[in-house]
Amino acid sequence: MKNRGELRRRRIFLALSLLWMAVIFYFSGQSGSESGALSGSFSEFLGLPEWMLRKGAHMAEYALLGFFLYGFFGACPWKRPWLSSWGTAVLYAASDELHQMFSAGRTPALRDVCIDTAGAVLGIGVMCLLTALVRKVHGRQPGGCQ
């Protein structure tokens, strides 16, 4: 760690990552009927097909997780924090689908792991761009995603 600011940033993003993982765990632990009722009411409110809302929610959940994970791993001293962020998100997505096997009326799907992975890549990409922008504005070494 170069300074206290980086250590503080890393701790904040670790806490956000773990908190968001807990939120994802909570939602995947809902029964099929609970999950269906929640997504059904939101899809009706937004006027979207339920499948679109459900898959969009998967992508958004993991985009945020990827963003937080890159915030954590980006403050680490090793290279390629995007790879650590991506790998962690993929492993968590797979474990999340396995967790659904133990929730009534829910089944795991490889398709959802792929959607989650795409969302994580999106969140990591956004964080890479923001990191590059901040470095450019502050006159630091260029680069966002290493």
N, CA, C and O atoms as a GROMACS GRO file, in nm:
protein
  584
    1MET      N    1   0.084  -0.118   0.000
    1MET     CA    2   0.000   0.000   0.000
    1MET      C    3   0.089   0.124   0.000
    1MET      O    4   0.183   0.136   0.079
    2LYS      N    5   0.057   0.214  -0.088
    2LYS     CA    6   0.138   0.334  -0.098
    2LYS      C    7   0.107   0.432   0.015
    2LYS      O    8   0.197   0.496   0.068
    3ASN      N    9  -0.019   0.442   0.053
    3ASN     CA   10  -0.055   0.538   0.157
    3ASN      C   11  -0.185   0.496   0.225
    3ASN      O   12  -0.249   0.397   0.188
    4ARG      N   13  -0.222   0.575   0.323
    4ARG     CA   14  -0.344   0.545   0.398
    4ARG      C   15  -0.470   0.557   0.313
    4ARG      O   16  -0.567   0.484   0.334
    5GLY      N   17  -0.467   0.648   0.217
    5GLY     CA   18  -0.583   0.666   0.130
    5GLY      C   19  -0.615   0.540   0.052
    5GLY      O   20  -0.732   0.504   0.039
    6GLU      N   21  -0.512   0.475   0.000
    6GLU     CA   22  -0.535   0.351  -0.074
    6GLU      C   23  -0.585   0.240   0.016
    6GLU      O   24  -0.672   0.162  -0.022
    7LEU      N   25  -0.530   0.232   0.136
    7LEU     CA   26  -0.576   0.131   0.232
    7LEU      C   27  -0.722   0.156   0.269
    7LEU      O   28  -0.800   0.061   0.278
    8ARG      N   29  -0.757   0.280   0.289
    8ARG     CA   30  -0.896   0.315   0.323
    8ARG      C   31  -0.988   0.280   0.207
    8ARG      O   32  -1.095   0.222   0.227
    9ARG      N   33  -0.946   0.315   0.086
    9ARG     CA   34  -1.027   0.283  -0.034
    9ARG      C   35  -1.047   0.132  -0.044
    9ARG      O   36  -1.158   0.085  -0.071
   10ARG      N   37  -0.941   0.059  -0.024
   10ARG     CA   38  -0.949  -0.087  -0.034
   10ARG      C   39  -1.048  -0.144   0.068
   10ARG      O   40  -1.128  -0.231   0.035
   11ARG      N   41  -1.042  -0.095   0.190
   11ARG     CA   42  -1.134  -0.142   0.294
   11ARG      C   43  -1.279  -0.109   0.261
   11ARG      O   44  -1.368  -0.192   0.281
   12ILE      N   45  -1.301   0.010   0.210
   12ILE     CA   46  -1.437   0.051   0.174
   12ILE      C   47  -1.491  -0.039   0.063
   12ILE      O   48  -1.604  -0.088   0.072
   13PHE      N   49  -1.411  -0.061  -0.040
   13PHE     CA   50  -1.458  -0.146  -0.150
   13PHE      C   51  -1.471  -0.292  -0.110
   13PHE      O   52  -1.555  -0.363  -0.164
   14LEU      N   53  -1.389  -0.338  -0.017
   14LEU     CA   54  -1.407  -0.474   0.034
   14LEU      C   55  -1.540  -0.484   0.108
   14LEU      O   56  -1.615  -0.580   0.088
   15ALA      N   57  -1.569  -0.386   0.193
   15ALA     CA   58  -1.696  -0.386   0.267
   15ALA      C   59  -1.814  -0.380   0.171
   15ALA      O   60  -1.913  -0.451   0.189
   16LEU      N   61  -1.806  -0.294   0.069
   16LEU     CA   62  -1.915  -0.285  -0.029
   16LEU      C   63  -1.932  -0.416  -0.105
   16LEU      O   64  -2.045  -0.459  -0.130
   17SER      N   65  -1.821  -0.479  -0.142
   17SER     CA   66  -1.827  -0.608  -0.213
   17SER      C   67  -1.895  -0.713  -0.128
   17SER      O   68  -1.984  -0.784  -0.175
   18LEU      N   69  -1.853  -0.724  -0.003
   18LEU     CA   70  -1.910  -0.826   0.086
   18LEU      C   71  -2.057  -0.798   0.116
   18LEU      O   72  -2.139  -0.891   0.122
   19LEU      N   73  -2.090  -0.673   0.135
   19LEU     CA   74  -2.230  -0.636   0.159
   19LEU      C   75  -2.315  -0.671   0.038
   19LEU      O   76  -2.425  -0.725   0.052
   20TRP      N   77  -2.264  -0.640  -0.082
   20TRP     CA   78  -2.341  -0.668  -0.202
   20TRP      C   79  -2.354  -0.818  -0.225
   20TRP      O   80  -2.457  -0.865  -0.273
   21MET      N   81  -2.250  -0.894  -0.193
   21MET     CA   82  -2.258  -1.040  -0.202
   21MET      C   83  -2.367  -1.093  -0.108
   21MET      O   84  -2.437  -1.188  -0.142
   22ALA      N   85  -2.380  -1.033   0.008
   22ALA     CA   86  -2.484  -1.074   0.103
   22ALA      C   87  -2.624  -1.044   0.046
   22ALA      O   88  -2.716  -1.124   0.064
   23VAL      N   89  -2.639  -0.930  -0.021
   23VAL     CA   90  -2.766  -0.896  -0.083
   23VAL      C   91  -2.801  -0.998  -0.193
   23VAL      O   92  -2.914  -1.045  -0.202
   24ILE      N   93  -2.702  -1.031  -0.275
   24ILE     CA   94  -2.723  -1.130  -0.381
   24ILE      C   95  -2.761  -1.265  -0.319
   24ILE      O   96  -2.852  -1.333  -0.367
   25PHE      N   97  -2.691  -1.303  -0.213
   25PHE     CA   98  -2.719  -1.430  -0.144
   25PHE      C   99  -2.862  -1.430  -0.092
   25PHE      O  100  -2.932  -1.531  -0.103
   26TYR      N  101  -2.906  -1.320  -0.035
   26TYR     CA  102  -3.043  -1.310   0.017
   26TYR      C  103  -3.145  -1.332  -0.095
   26TYR      O  104  -3.239  -1.410  -0.079
   27PHE      N  105  -3.127  -1.263  -0.207
   27PHE     CA  106  -3.223  -1.276  -0.316
   27PHE      C  107  -3.221  -1.415  -0.376
   27PHE      O  108  -3.327  -1.465  -0.416
   28SER      N  109  -3.106  -1.480  -0.384
   28SER     CA  110  -3.104  -1.614  -0.442
   28SER      C  111  -3.159  -1.718  -0.345
   28SER      O  112  -3.189  -1.830  -0.385
   29GLY      N  113  -3.171  -1.683  -0.219
   29GLY     CA  114  -3.229  -1.772  -0.120
   29GLY      C  115  -3.380  -1.767  -0.113
   29GLY      O  116  -3.443  -1.846  -0.043
   30GLN      N  117  -3.440  -1.673  -0.186
   30GLN     CA  118  -3.586  -1.664  -0.188
   30GLN      C  119  -3.644  -1.785  -0.262
   30GLN      O  120  -3.581  -1.838  -0.354
   31SER      N  121  -3.761  -1.826  -0.222
   31SER     CA  122  -3.827  -1.935  -0.293
   31SER      C  123  -3.869  -1.887  -0.432
   31SER      O  124  -3.871  -1.767  -0.460
   32GLY      N  125  -3.902  -1.982  -0.518
   32GLY     CA  126  -3.946  -1.948  -0.653
   32GLY      C  127  -4.068  -1.859  -0.653
   32GLY      O  128  -4.078  -1.767  -0.735
   33SER      N  129  -4.162  -1.886  -0.562
   33SER     CA  130  -4.284  -1.805  -0.558
   33SER      C  131  -4.255  -1.663  -0.508
   33SER      O  132  -4.312  -1.566  -0.560
   34GLU      N  133  -4.168  -1.649  -0.408
   34GLU     CA  134  -4.131  -1.516  -0.359
   34GLU      C  135  -4.059  -1.436  -0.467
   34GLU      O  136  -4.090  -1.320  -0.491
   35SER      N  137  -3.964  -1.501  -0.531
   35SER     CA  138  -3.889  -1.434  -0.637
   35SER      C  139  -3.979  -1.396  -0.753
   35SER      O  140  -3.968  -1.286  -0.808
   36GLY      N  141  -4.068  -1.487  -0.791
   36GLY     CA  142  -4.160  -1.459  -0.901
   36GLY      C  143  -4.255  -1.345  -0.869
   36GLY      O  144  -4.285  -1.263  -0.956
   37ALA      N  145  -4.302  -1.340  -0.745
   37ALA     CA  146  -4.394  -1.232  -0.706
   37ALA      C  147  -4.324  -1.097  -0.711
   37ALA      O  148  -4.380  -0.998  -0.758
   38LEU      N  149  -4.200  -1.094  -0.662
   38LEU     CA  150  -4.124  -0.968  -0.661
   38LEU      C  151  -4.096  -0.921  -0.804
   38LEU      O  152  -4.122  -0.805  -0.837
   39SER      N  153  -4.044  -1.010  -0.887
   39SER     CA  154  -4.013  -0.969  -1.024
   39SER      C  155  -4.140  -0.942  -1.104
   39SER      O  156  -4.142  -0.854  -1.190
   40GLY      N  157  -4.246  -1.016  -1.076
   40GLY     CA  158  -4.373  -0.992  -1.145
   40GLY      C  159  -4.429  -0.854  -1.116
   40GLY      O  160  -4.478  -0.787  -1.207
   41SER      N  161  -4.423  -0.812  -0.991
   41SER     CA  162  -4.476  -0.679  -0.956
   41SER      C  163  -4.390  -0.568  -1.017
   41SER      O  164  -4.444  -0.466  -1.062
   42PHE      N  165  -4.258  -0.586  -1.019
   42PHE     CA  166  -4.171  -0.486  -1.080
   42PHE      C  167  -4.189  -0.482  -1.231
   42PHE      O  168  -4.191  -0.374  -1.290
   43SER      N  169  -4.203  -0.598  -1.295
   43SER     CA  170  -4.219  -0.599  -1.441
   43SER      C  171  -4.352  -0.535  -1.482
   43SER      O  172  -4.360  -0.467  -1.584
   44GLU      N  173  -4.454  -0.557  -1.401
   44GLU     CA  174  -4.584  -0.494  -1.428
   44GLU      C  175  -4.574  -0.343  -1.413
   44GLU      O  176  -4.625  -0.267  -1.495
   45PHE      N  177  -4.507  -0.298  -1.306
   45PHE     CA  178  -4.490  -0.156  -1.280
   45PHE      C  179  -4.412  -0.088  -1.392
   45PHE      O  180  -4.447   0.022  -1.436
   46LEU      N  181  -4.304  -0.154  -1.438
   46LEU     CA  182  -4.218  -0.095  -1.541
   46LEU      C  183  -4.267  -0.121  -1.683
   46LEU      O  184  -4.218  -0.060  -1.778
   47GLY      N  185  -4.364  -0.211  -1.696
   47GLY     CA  186  -4.416  -0.242  -1.828
   47GLY      C  187  -4.320  -0.324  -1.913
   47GLY      O  188  -4.320  -0.313  -2.036
   48LEU      N  189  -4.237  -0.405  -1.848
   48LEU     CA  190  -4.140  -0.490  -1.918
   48LEU      C  191  -4.180  -0.636  -1.903
   48LEU      O  192  -4.243  -0.673  -1.804
   49PRO      N  193  -4.142  -0.718  -2.000
   49PRO     CA  194  -4.165  -0.862  -1.981
   49PRO      C  195  -4.085  -0.911  -1.860
   49PRO      O  196  -3.974  -0.864  -1.834
   50GLU      N  197  -4.142  -1.006  -1.787
   50GLU     CA  198  -4.077  -1.052  -1.664
   50GLU      C  199  -3.939  -1.112  -1.690
   50GLU      O  200  -3.847  -1.090  -1.612
   51TRP      N  201  -3.923  -1.189  -1.799
   51TRP     CA  202  -3.794  -1.251  -1.827
   51TRP      C  203  -3.686  -1.143  -1.848
   51TRP      O  204  -3.572  -1.161  -1.807
   52MET      N  205  -3.725  -1.031  -1.912
   52MET     CA  206  -3.629  -0.923  -1.938
   52MET      C  207  -3.586  -0.857  -1.807
   52MET      O  208  -3.469  -0.825  -1.786
   53LEU      N  209  -3.683  -0.837  -1.720
   53LEU     CA  210  -3.653  -0.778  -1.590
   53LEU      C  211  -3.562  -0.870  -1.508
   53LEU      O  212  -3.467  -0.824  -1.446
   54ARG      N  213  -3.592  -1.000  -1.507
   54ARG     CA  214  -3.514  -1.095  -1.430
   54ARG      C  215  -3.370  -1.103  -1.481
   54ARG      O  216  -3.276  -1.101  -1.401
   55LYS      N  217  -3.352  -1.111  -1.610
   55LYS     CA  218  -3.216  -1.122  -1.666
   55LYS      C  219  -3.142  -0.989  -1.653
   55LYS      O  220  -3.021  -0.987  -1.630
   56GLY      N  221  -3.216  -0.880  -1.667
   56GLY     CA  222  -3.155  -0.748  -1.646
   56GLY      C  223  -3.110  -0.729  -1.502
   56GLY      O  224  -3.007  -0.667  -1.476
   57ALA      N  225  -3.189  -0.782  -1.410
   57ALA     CA  226  -3.152  -0.774  -1.268
   57ALA      C  227  -3.026  -0.855  -1.242
   57ALA      O  228  -2.938  -0.811  -1.168
   58HIS      N  229  -3.016  -0.974  -1.303
   58HIS     CA  230  -2.893  -1.053  -1.290
   58HIS      C  231  -2.773  -0.971  -1.337
   58HIS      O  232  -2.672  -0.962  -1.267
   59MET      N  233  -2.785  -0.912  -1.453
   59MET     CA  234  -2.674  -0.836  -1.510
   59MET      C  235  -2.639  -0.716  -1.422
   59MET      O  236  -2.522  -0.689  -1.397
   60ALA      N  237  -2.739  -0.644  -1.376
   60ALA     CA  238  -2.716  -0.526  -1.292
   60ALA      C  239  -2.652  -0.562  -1.158
   60ALA      O  240  -2.562  -0.493  -1.110
   61GLU      N  241  -2.700  -0.671  -1.097
   61GLU     CA  242  -2.642  -0.715  -0.969
   61GLU      C  243  -2.492  -0.740  -0.983
   61GLU      O  244  -2.413  -0.697  -0.899
   62TYR      N  245  -2.455  -0.808  -1.088
   62TYR     CA  246  -2.315  -0.844  -1.106
   62TYR      C  247  -2.232  -0.731  -1.165
   62TYR      O  248  -2.110  -0.730  -1.147
   63ALA      N  249  -2.294  -0.637  -1.234
   63ALA     CA  250  -2.221  -0.518  -1.278
   63ALA      C  251  -2.176  -0.440  -1.155
   63ALA      O  252  -2.062  -0.394  -1.148
   64LEU      N  253  -2.264  -0.426  -1.059
   64LEU     CA  254  -2.229  -0.356  -0.936
   64LEU      C  255  -2.123  -0.434  -0.858
   64LEU      O  256  -2.030  -0.375  -0.803
   65LEU      N  257  -2.137  -0.567  -0.853
   65LEU     CA  258  -2.036  -0.647  -0.784
   65LEU      C  259  -1.900  -0.633  -0.853
   65LEU      O  260  -1.798  -0.616  -0.786
   66GLY      N  261  -1.898  -0.640  -0.986
   66GLY     CA  262  -1.772  -0.623  -1.059
   66GLY      C  263  -1.709  -0.487  -1.033
   66GLY      O  264  -1.587  -0.476  -1.017
   67PHE      N  265  -1.791  -0.384  -1.028
   67PHE     CA  266  -1.745  -0.248  -0.998
   67PHE      C  267  -1.679  -0.243  -0.860
   67PHE      O  268  -1.568  -0.192  -0.846
   68PHE      N  269  -1.748  -0.297  -0.760
   68PHE     CA  270  -1.694  -0.296  -0.624
   68PHE      C  271  -1.566  -0.381  -0.613
   68PHE      O  272  -1.470  -0.342  -0.548
   69LEU      N  273  -1.567  -0.497  -0.678
   69LEU     CA  274  -1.449  -0.584  -0.672
   69LEU      C  275  -1.328  -0.518  -0.736
   69LEU      O  276  -1.216  -0.530  -0.685
   70TYR      N  277  -1.349  -0.450  -0.848
   70TYR     CA  278  -1.235  -0.381  -0.910
   70TYR      C  279  -1.187  -0.267  -0.821
   70TYR      O  280  -1.067  -0.238  -0.815
   71GLY      N  281  -1.279  -0.202  -0.752
   71GLY     CA  282  -1.238  -0.099  -0.656
   71GLY      C  283  -1.148  -0.157  -0.548
   71GLY      O  284  -1.053  -0.092  -0.504
   72PHE      N  285  -1.179  -0.278  -0.505
   72PHE     CA  286  -1.097  -0.347  -0.404
   72PHE      C  287  -0.965  -0.395  -0.463
   72PHE      O  288  -0.858  -0.359  -0.413
   73PHE      N  289  -0.971  -0.475  -0.568
   73PHE     CA  290  -0.849  -0.532  -0.625
   73PHE      C  291  -0.761  -0.428  -0.694
   73PHE      O  292  -0.640  -0.446  -0.705
   74GLY      N  293  -0.822  -0.319  -0.741
   74GLY     CA  294  -0.745  -0.213  -0.806
   74GLY      C  295  -0.652  -0.141  -0.710
   74GLY      O  296  -0.556  -0.077  -0.754
   75ALA      N  297  -0.678  -0.149  -0.582
   75ALA     CA  298  -0.592  -0.087  -0.481
   75ALA      C  299  -0.487  -0.185  -0.428
   75ALA      O  300  -0.411  -0.152  -0.338
   76CYS      N  301  -0.484  -0.305  -0.484
   76CYS     CA  302  -0.386  -0.405  -0.442
   76CYS      C  303  -0.255  -0.384  -0.517
   76CYS      O  304  -0.254  -0.326  -0.626
   77PRO      N  305  -0.146  -0.430  -0.462
   77PRO     CA  306  -0.016  -0.406  -0.525
   77PRO      C  307   0.013  -0.493  -0.648
   77PRO      O  308   0.106  -0.463  -0.722
   78TRP      N  309  -0.064  -0.598  -0.672
   78TRP     CA  310  -0.033  -0.684  -0.786
   78TRP      C  311  -0.096  -0.633  -0.914
   78TRP      O  312  -0.185  -0.548  -0.912
   79LYS      N  313  -0.048  -0.686  -1.025
   79LYS     CA  314  -0.097  -0.644  -1.156
   79LYS      C  315  -0.225  -0.718  -1.194
   79LYS      O  316  -0.259  -0.820  -1.134
   80ARG      N  317  -0.294  -0.666  -1.293
   80ARG     CA  318  -0.416  -0.723  -1.348
   80ARG      C  319  -0.530  -0.738  -1.246
   80ARG      O  320  -0.582  -0.848  -1.227
   81PRO      N  321  -0.568  -0.630  -1.182
   81PRO     CA  322  -0.680  -0.639  -1.087
   81PRO      C  323  -0.811  -0.677  -1.155
   81PRO      O  324  -0.900  -0.732  -1.091
   82TRP      N  325  -0.824  -0.648  -1.285
   82TRP     CA  326  -0.945  -0.686  -1.358
   82TRP      C  327  -0.962  -0.837  -1.359
   82TRP      O  328  -1.074  -0.887  -1.354
   83LEU      N  329  -0.850  -0.910  -1.366
   83LEU     CA  330  -0.857  -1.056  -1.370
   83LEU      C  331  -0.903  -1.112  -1.235
   83LEU      O  332  -0.985  -1.203  -1.229
   84SER      N  333  -0.851  -1.057  -1.128
   84SER     CA  334  -0.894  -1.099  -0.993
   84SER      C  335  -1.041  -1.065  -0.971
   84SER      O  336  -1.116  -1.144  -0.913
   85SER      N  337  -1.082  -0.948  -1.018
   85SER     CA  338  -1.222  -0.905  -1.003
   85SER      C  339  -1.314  -0.996  -1.082
   85SER      O  340  -1.417  -1.041  -1.032
   86TRP      N  341  -1.277  -1.023  -1.207
   86TRP     CA  342  -1.357  -1.109  -1.294
   86TRP      C  343  -1.366  -1.250  -1.238
   86TRP      O  344  -1.474  -1.308  -1.231
   87GLY      N  345  -1.251  -1.305  -1.197
   87GLY     CA  346  -1.250  -1.442  -1.144
   87GLY      C  347  -1.335  -1.456  -1.019
   87GLY      O  348  -1.408  -1.555  -1.003
   88THR      N  349  -1.326  -1.358  -0.930
   88THR     CA  350  -1.406  -1.361  -0.808
   88THR      C  351  -1.555  -1.354  -0.841
   88THR      O  352  -1.636  -1.426  -0.782
   89ALA      N  353  -1.592  -1.268  -0.934
   89ALA     CA  354  -1.733  -1.254  -0.972
   89ALA      C  355  -1.786  -1.382  -1.036
   89ALA      O  356  -1.898  -1.423  -1.008
   90VAL      N  357  -1.706  -1.445  -1.122
   90VAL     CA  358  -1.749  -1.569  -1.187
   90VAL      C  359  -1.768  -1.680  -1.083
   90VAL      O  360  -1.867  -1.752  -1.086
   91LEU      N  361  -1.673  -1.693  -0.992
   91LEU     CA  362  -1.686  -1.795  -0.887
   91LEU      C  363  -1.808  -1.769  -0.800
   91LEU      O  364  -1.878  -1.862  -0.762
   92TYR      N  365  -1.832  -1.642  -0.768
   92TYR     CA  366  -1.949  -1.611  -0.685
   92TYR      C  367  -2.079  -1.638  -0.761
   92TYR      O  368  -2.177  -1.686  -0.704
   93ALA      N  369  -2.080  -1.606  -0.891
   93ALA     CA  370  -2.199  -1.633  -0.972
   93ALA      C  371  -2.229  -1.783  -0.976
   93ALA      O  372  -2.345  -1.824  -0.964
   94ALA      N  373  -2.125  -1.864  -0.991
   94ALA     CA  374  -2.144  -2.010  -0.993
   94ALA      C  375  -2.195  -2.059  -0.858
   94ALA      O  376  -2.285  -2.142  -0.852
   95SER      N  377  -2.137  -2.007  -0.750
   95SER     CA  378  -2.181  -2.050  -0.616
   95SER      C  379  -2.323  -2.001  -0.588
   95SER      O  380  -2.399  -2.068  -0.518
   96ASP      N  381  -2.360  -1.888  -0.644
   96ASP     CA  382  -2.495  -1.835  -0.628
   96ASP      C  383  -2.596  -1.927  -0.695
   96ASP      O  384  -2.704  -1.952  -0.640
   97GLU      N  385  -2.563  -1.976  -0.812
   97GLU     CA  386  -2.653  -2.069  -0.881
   97GLU      C  387  -2.664  -2.201  -0.804
   97GLU      O  388  -2.773  -2.258  -0.796
   98LEU      N  389  -2.555  -2.248  -0.747
   98LEU     CA  390  -2.561  -2.368  -0.664
   98LEU      C  391  -2.648  -2.346  -0.541
   98LEU      O  392  -2.722  -2.435  -0.499
   99HIS      N  393  -2.638  -2.227  -0.484
   99HIS     CA  394  -2.720  -2.192  -0.367
   99HIS      C  395  -2.868  -2.202  -0.400
   99HIS      O  396  -2.948  -2.240  -0.314
  100GLN      N  397  -2.904  -2.168  -0.522
  100GLN     CA  398  -3.045  -2.173  -0.561
  100GLN      C  399  -3.101  -2.315  -0.562
  100GLN      O  400  -3.222  -2.334  -0.554
  101MET      N  401  -3.014  -2.415  -0.573
  101MET     CA  402  -3.060  -2.554  -0.568
  101MET      C  403  -3.129  -2.585  -0.435
  101MET      O  404  -3.212  -2.675  -0.428
  102PHE      N  405  -3.093  -2.512  -0.332
  102PHE     CA  406  -3.147  -2.537  -0.198
  102PHE      C  407  -3.264  -2.445  -0.164
  102PHE      O  408  -3.312  -2.446  -0.051
  103SER      N  409  -3.309  -2.366  -0.261
  103SER     CA  410  -3.424  -2.278  -0.242
  103SER      C  411  -3.543  -2.340  -0.315
  103SER      O  412  -3.533  -2.377  -0.432
  104ALA      N  413  -3.654  -2.351  -0.246
  104ALA     CA  414  -3.774  -2.416  -0.303
  104ALA      C  415  -3.817  -2.348  -0.432
  104ALA      O  416  -3.830  -2.225  -0.439
  105GLY      N  417  -3.839  -2.429  -0.534
  105GLY     CA  418  -3.888  -2.376  -0.660
  105GLY      C  419  -3.784  -2.305  -0.745
  105GLY      O  420  -3.820  -2.238  -0.842
  106ARG      N  421  -3.658  -2.318  -0.712
  106ARG     CA  422  -3.551  -2.252  -0.787
  106ARG      C  423  -3.457  -2.358  -0.843
  106ARG      O  424  -3.438  -2.463  -0.783
  107THR      N  425  -3.400  -2.329  -0.957
  107THR     CA  426  -3.304  -2.422  -1.018
  107THR      C  427  -3.185  -2.342  -1.069
  107THR      O  428  -3.200  -2.228  -1.112
  108PRO      N  429  -3.067  -2.403  -1.065
  108PRO     CA  430  -2.948  -2.334  -1.118
  108PRO      C  431  -2.950  -2.336  -1.271
  108PRO      O  432  -3.007  -2.426  -1.332
  109ALA      N  433  -2.887  -2.235  -1.331
  109ALA     CA  434  -2.882  -2.228  -1.477
  109ALA      C  435  -2.747  -2.171  -1.521
  109ALA      O  436  -2.706  -2.064  -1.475
  110LEU      N  437  -2.680  -2.242  -1.607
  110LEU     CA  438  -2.553  -2.196  -1.662
  110LEU      C  439  -2.572  -2.064  -1.736
  110LEU      O  440  -2.483  -1.978  -1.736
  111ARG      N  441  -2.687  -2.047  -1.800
  111ARG     CA  442  -2.719  -1.923  -1.870
  111ARG      C  443  -2.710  -1.804  -1.776
  111ARG      O  444  -2.661  -1.697  -1.814
  112ASP      N  445  -2.758  -1.821  -1.654
  112ASP     CA  446  -2.753  -1.710  -1.557
  112ASP      C  447  -2.609  -1.678  -1.516
  112ASP      O  448  -2.576  -1.562  -1.494
  113VAL      N  449  -2.524  -1.780  -1.506
  113VAL     CA  450  -2.383  -1.754  -1.475
  113VAL      C  451  -2.321  -1.672  -1.588
  113VAL      O  452  -2.241  -1.582  -1.563
  114CYS      N  453  -2.357  -1.703  -1.712
  114CYS     CA  454  -2.305  -1.627  -1.826
  114CYS      C  455  -2.355  -1.482  -1.823
  114CYS      O  456  -2.278  -1.390  -1.851
  115ILE      N  457  -2.482  -1.463  -1.791
  115ILE     CA  458  -2.538  -1.327  -1.780
  115ILE      C  459  -2.470  -1.252  -1.666
  115ILE      O  460  -2.437  -1.134  -1.680
  116ASP      N  461  -2.450  -1.320  -1.553
  116ASP     CA  462  -2.382  -1.257  -1.439
  116ASP      C  463  -2.240  -1.217  -1.476
  116ASP      O  464  -2.193  -1.109  -1.439
  117THR      N  465  -2.171  -1.305  -1.549
  117THR     CA  466  -2.034  -1.277  -1.592
  117THR      C  467  -2.030  -1.155  -1.684
  117THR      O  468  -1.942  -1.070  -1.670
  118ALA      N  469  -2.124  -1.147  -1.775
  118ALA     CA  470  -2.130  -1.030  -1.864
  118ALA      C  471  -2.154  -0.902  -1.783
  118ALA      O  472  -2.094  -0.798  -1.812
  119GLY      N  473  -2.240  -0.911  -1.684
  119GLY     CA  474  -2.263  -0.795  -1.598
  119GLY      C  475  -2.137  -0.754  -1.522
  119GLY      O  476  -2.107  -0.636  -1.511
  120ALA      N  477  -2.064  -0.853  -1.471
  120ALA     CA  478  -1.940  -0.823  -1.398
  120ALA      C  479  -1.839  -0.756  -1.491
  120ALA      O  480  -1.773  -0.661  -1.450
  121VAL      N  481  -1.828  -0.805  -1.614
  121VAL     CA  482  -1.736  -0.743  -1.711
  121VAL      C  483  -1.776  -0.598  -1.736
  121VAL      O  484  -1.690  -0.511  -1.747
  122LEU      N  485  -1.905  -0.573  -1.746
  122LEU     CA  486  -1.954  -0.436  -1.764
  122LEU      C  487  -1.913  -0.347  -1.647
  122LEU      O  488  -1.861  -0.237  -1.667
  123GLY      N  489  -1.936  -0.394  -1.524
  123GLY     CA  490  -1.900  -0.315  -1.406
  123GLY      C  491  -1.751  -0.292  -1.394
  123GLY      O  492  -1.707  -0.183  -1.358
  124ILE      N  493  -1.672  -0.394  -1.425
  124ILE     CA  494  -1.526  -0.382  -1.422
  124ILE      C  495  -1.481  -0.281  -1.527
  124ILE      O  496  -1.393  -0.199  -1.501
  125GLY      N  497  -1.541  -0.287  -1.645
  125GLY     CA  498  -1.506  -0.193  -1.751
  125GLY      C  499  -1.536  -0.049  -1.713
  125GLY      O  500  -1.457   0.041  -1.740
  126VAL      N  501  -1.650  -0.028  -1.650
  126VAL     CA  502  -1.686   0.108  -1.605
  126VAL      C  503  -1.584   0.157  -1.502
  126VAL      O  504  -1.540   0.272  -1.508
  127MET      N  505  -1.546   0.070  -1.408
  127MET     CA  506  -1.448   0.110  -1.307
  127MET      C  507  -1.311   0.137  -1.370
  127MET      O  508  -1.241   0.229  -1.329
  128CYS      N  509  -1.274   0.057  -1.470
  128CYS     CA  510  -1.147   0.081  -1.540
  128CYS      C  511  -1.147   0.218  -1.607
  128CYS      O  512  -1.050   0.293  -1.598
  129LEU      N  513  -1.257   0.250  -1.673
  129LEU     CA  514  -1.267   0.381  -1.739
  129LEU      C  515  -1.263   0.495  -1.639
  129LEU      O  516  -1.195   0.596  -1.661
  130LEU      N  517  -1.335   0.480  -1.529
  130LEU     CA  518  -1.333   0.584  -1.425
  130LEU      C  519  -1.194   0.600  -1.365
  130LEU      O  520  -1.149   0.712  -1.339
  131THR      N  521  -1.126   0.488  -1.342
  131THR     CA  522  -0.990   0.492  -1.288
  131THR      C  523  -0.896   0.565  -1.383
  131THR      O  524  -0.817   0.649  -1.340
  132ALA      N  525  -0.906   0.534  -1.512
  132ALA     CA  526  -0.822   0.601  -1.612
  132ALA      C  527  -0.851   0.750  -1.617
  132ALA      O  528  -0.760   0.832  -1.628
  133LEU      N  529  -0.979   0.786  -1.609
  133LEU     CA  530  -1.018   0.927  -1.612
  133LEU      C  531  -0.963   1.001  -1.490
  133LEU      O  532  -0.908   1.111  -1.504
  134VAL      N  533  -0.977   0.943  -1.373
  134VAL     CA  534  -0.927   1.007  -1.250
  134VAL      C  535  -0.776   1.024  -1.256
  134VAL      O  536  -0.723   1.128  -1.217
  135ARG      N  537  -0.706   0.922  -1.305
  135ARG     CA  538  -0.560   0.932  -1.316
  135ARG      C  539  -0.520   1.042  -1.413
  135ARG      O  540  -0.424   1.115  -1.389
  136LYS      N  541  -0.593   1.054  -1.522
  136LYS     CA  542  -0.562   1.157  -1.621
  136LYS      C  543  -0.586   1.296  -1.563
  136LYS      O  544  -0.504   1.386  -1.580
  137VAL      N  545  -0.698   1.313  -1.495
  137VAL     CA  546  -0.732   1.443  -1.437
  137VAL      C  547  -0.631   1.484  -1.331
  137VAL      O  548  -0.596   1.602  -1.321
  138HIS      N  549  -0.584   1.388  -1.252
  138HIS     CA  550  -0.490   1.418  -1.144
  138HIS      C  551  -0.345   1.408  -1.188
  138HIS      O  552  -0.254   1.421  -1.106
  139GLY      N  553  -0.321   1.386  -1.317
  139GLY     CA  554  -0.186   1.383  -1.369
  139GLY      C  555  -0.102   1.266  -1.324
  139GLY      O  556   0.021   1.275  -1.318
  140ARG      N  557  -0.168   1.156  -1.291
  140ARG     CA  558  -0.093   1.036  -1.249
  140ARG      C  559  -0.062   0.951  -1.369
  140ARG      O  560  -0.100   0.983  -1.482
  141GLN      N  561   0.006   0.842  -1.343
  141GLN     CA  562   0.041   0.747  -1.448
  141GLN      C  563  -0.085   0.704  -1.523
  141GLN      O  564  -0.184   0.668  -1.461
  142PRO      N  565  -0.081   0.709  -1.657
  142PRO     CA  566  -0.201   0.673  -1.733
  142PRO      C  567  -0.234   0.526  -1.721
  142PRO      O  568  -0.153   0.444  -1.680
  143GLY      N  569  -0.358   0.496  -1.757
  143GLY     CA  570  -0.403   0.358  -1.756
  143GLY      C  571  -0.513   0.339  -1.654
  143GLY      O  572  -0.513   0.402  -1.548
  144GLY      N  573  -0.604   0.255  -1.686
  144GLY     CA  574  -0.712   0.224  -1.593
  144GLY      C  575  -0.714   0.077  -1.564
  144GLY      O  576  -0.705   0.036  -1.449
  145CYS      N  577  -0.726  -0.002  -1.666
  145CYS     CA  578  -0.730  -0.147  -1.653
  145CYS      C  579  -0.593  -0.202  -1.684
  145CYS      O  580  -0.543  -0.188  -1.796
  146GLN      N  581  -0.534  -0.265  -1.588
  146GLN     CA  582  -0.398  -0.320  -1.609
  146GLN      C  583  -0.406  -0.467  -1.635
  146GLN      O  584  -0.303  -0.531  -1.655
   0.00000   0.00000   0.00000
